[in-house]
Amino acid sequence: MANDNKQKGQIVVEYVLLMTVALSLALLIISALTKRDYDQPENSGAIMRKWFDMQKVIGADKPN
């Protein structure tokens, strides 16, 4: 019986560690993709660079 409790505790610890690693990686990836640099937009993340490019195209308002 004591061995089962130790096994359950180990599973919980492994789950918490796995979730911590997964969340850390997700936060790192998201922050890299959405980084903002208004002074130098080319240093921004990939999503923000595309957003800045879309704003420039819309702002230019070129007629068809």
N, C-alpha and C positions, 0 to 999 in steps of 0.2 A: 504494500500500500504506500509506503514512504517513497518507493522508487517511482510510482505513478505521479505523485505530487511533484517530485523533482523534474520529471519529464514534462509535465504541464508548465512548470515555471520556466524551463528552458525554451519551450515553444513560444511562450509569451515574450521572453527576452529576445529571441531571434526575430519574431514578428516586429517588435518595436524597433530593433536595429535596422531591419530591412526597410521599414516604412521611413525611418529617418534618412537613410541613404537615398531612397527613391525621391522623397520630397526635396532633399538638398539638390539632387541632380535636376529635378524639374524647375526649381527656383533659379538655378544657375543658367539653364537653357532659356527660360522665359526672360530673365533679366538681360541676357545677351541679345536676344531678338528684339526687345523693346527698349533698349537703351536710347536715351534722347540726348542729342548734342545740338542745340540751336545755333551755336556759333559756327560749327563745322558739321553740317548734316552728313557728310560722307563718313564721319566717325560714328554715326548712329548705328543701331542694330538694323538688321535686314528689313524687318517690318516697318520701322520708322523711316528708313530710307525710301521705301516704296511709297509711303504715305506722303513724304515731302515731295517726291516726284509727281505724284498725283495732284497735289496742291499747286505745283508750278504749272502743270498742263491746264488745269481748270482755271487758274488765275490768268493765264495767257489769253484765254477766251478767243482762240483762233476761229474765224468763221469758216464754214465748209464751202 
